[in-house]
Amino acid sequence: MLRWLIGGGREPQGLAEKSSVQTIGEEQIQNPYTELLVLKGHQDIVRFLVQIDDCRFASAGDDGIIFLWNAQTGEKLYELHGHTHKITAIAPFSSSDITEEKMDLIITASADRTVIVWDCSSGRQVQKASCFHSTVKCLTVLQRLNVWLSGGSDLCVWNRKLDLLCKTSHLTDAGISALVELPKNCVAAAVGKELIIFRLSASNNGSEGWNVLEVKRLVDHQDNISSLVSVNDLTFVTGSHVGELIVWDALDWTKQASECNFWDSSVHPDVQPEIKLSQSPNEISVQHLTSDEECVFAAVGKGIYVYNLQMKRVIACQRTAHDSSVLHIEKLPNRQLISCSEDGSVRIWELREKQQLPAEPVPTGFFNMWGFGRANKQANQAAKKMQENTPMYFLELVGDLIGHSSAVQMFLYFGELGLATCSADHLIILWKDGERESSLRSLTLFKKLAQNGDLQLRL
């Protein structure tokens, strides 16, 4: 039974006409999120959530307002006004200057072509920059160097006082859509189909100045890069709008493994050309990537795929995880995943090992698991041999969180404090462990009763 603790929001539509392959009943034994708090304040789509510390987070979206929240109580801490258009990027930036008191900062970029640094403790505006020639689409903090980067039509390097340390020349009108930090003071920037590697170096004159130098361009993708994720100091992964996934060496930037789009006749000669026409971009686009040390978890169209980095293949998938495109996916500390979708749902999955039957066909590649094309005889034999030596897994749906009435953009996982989700319905929902919250309320009640009893005895 789901308990609504703070009402007044718009009623969830319940997504009545759901057509997904997997459904789950009301009895969701493995789903702890049986209570929710509805947080109001935004007047438009809420696109971003960013964690500040263990119990605080910020939200931002198309109304240009940033809210700071308490993840335990749902209390609105601050309402930050300063942008005149929608927020396009947000990042936390805790100061590490040992000569000053530690400050929890957040940086926000907007379509008004400004970037603002905010103090999360006071809600005040620390600095504002408005020298941009185009909208900043992404922000990345290099905590070790105590600088941050903004990506738009060029790449800029800043300190936390919003002093511009250096910048690249104009790249393209489309600009940088995503950034990821790499070892040796390098970053990878997605610029359309290209992946550009930049290196930062300190100035030789002893000042705080920096230089940024383009060192390599990787042109292996066939379409625009839609997602970037760093796995560790050795590996990072990119995904594109046409379903390509490439695993890169983070030190020398060489391609380590890849999965090609399934309609390419050079890869799957048996696939009919008409298949390409039947697939809309949203059905095959790599919308989001996340990882642990062992696997990459990819949100591809409506599905979720688990790609093992050592085996260089998909070990589990749920082709229709949601009724619409999956927008965000995260791996929890246990063997569970959480995904959210344009269909307004949030789902919990558990990765489980399965016993393969000898007669069961084994997918040989990333997109062969979608059921398109026929693997050749040699590939089948290799797959069967691999099957004998390696376990296969499956994703089982263990929880279905229905509370939003429109697309869920992303979420934050706060451990025992629960889950925060944001949506196009203008709402933020805090999903809570019902048993834990009930125990906390009981404990609070017992303490009050004990205090009252002690007071009566004293009287």
Phi, psi and omega in degrees: 000124180271129182251125176270119185267325177235114185262205179092349177279175178289144183293136177296140180286343179079354178049056192302319185268054180284141183232015183292156183296313183261137172229164180223140184282184182293329180278096181248084188298324184268003179261109183281346191274082184253001174230152176215152175245130179260122183253123181250157178159317181289149181249006181206188183303131175263112187256336189231139168231136178222136182277133179265312175207201186294338183225008178235147174212163179243149176233150181203159181189212190283349178276355177078004182258144175247131176246142172251133187232155170266121185287339180279312187260342186080008181292137174278118185272313180213154174237115189256120179245135180181336178264151180252352177228182185297152177281134182249344179196152179210144180208142174278149181210095177277128182293145181236018179286114186290345181276350181236163177293139182298134180234136173267113183246157166230148178246133178233140176243151185222161175292352174280007178066036174234159173230135182235138171258128183243146173268117185287339181282329182245344183077010183269157177278122182273308180213158177219133177242136181224036184257018185273143179271347179209173181292134173282122184261341181208151179229137177222131180261128172259086189300323183296327181265355181059039175226167174222158185242143173242137181242125176209236175287348172213171178254123181244145177245130185230156165265178187285351175271006180068031169275128178283116183273322177189167179205160176274172171285167182303128182272282176215166177295326178293321175077187182277127180259340181203151179226147174217139180283140177237167178295169175059041176059034180248159173222152173251131181241130176273119179232094185063235179278346186266152173243115183254128178263125177245148175240135176261139177218143180286149178294149183279348185275006177084358179278181180280000185295155179229159172240145175236127187232132174283126184247338180196150173238128180252124187239035184281337182283145180268346179216176185302138179284126185252344183207143180226139175211139174269128180272309178198194182289352182251340192219141165221163189226143177234153176224152184239174181291341179256023171081020176275140174233125181235132176260126186244149169282125185282349182262317180246001173063029175270154180280124182264327180196160179204159173232122187268163178294145192283346182267356182295118185295335179287338179264317180235084186295341182278349183283131179286144181301332183298336181300323180299323182289336184274354182256121174278155182305323182294335183282343183236354183291139173279099186282326184203146177231141171217169186203164163235192183291342187255321188226160168250134180250119188245131171267108184240110183059234178272357190250171177234133181232138179250112183254119180276124186289326180285317179283340182059046177200165176283130179254347178199151176205157169229099189296326178238074180288329179222171179279342177226183185303138175278123186263336185204144180214141178219146174267130177275167180301333175271202182270024182255155174238154171234138179226153175225160193217166172297340181282359176091002183258158173234129186232145178251131181237150174238130179276117184233147177278141180238156178272115182282135173274144182303327184275352185284127179293146182248127177297139182257353182204175185302309185261354169296338179291347178279352178092014180258135174083167178238131177284148180285171186298318181296319179295321178298318180295319179295321180294319180295323178294319178295324181298324182293333186257343184234143179285154173251155183232167174217157178259119180254132178285121182241353179201142180227111185257106182247108180214333179273152180256005179208184187306130175270117189282316180193181180207165174234139178257123183249025179064232183291343177283346175111208188229136175248130179237150177231155193212167174288352177277009177078002186253156167243135178240131170262115179267128188241150173287110186300318181294318180295315181296321178296319178295320179296319178295320179296318180297318178298319179296316180298321179295319178295317179298319180294319179295318178296320178296319179295322179295318180296322179296322179293323178291000000 
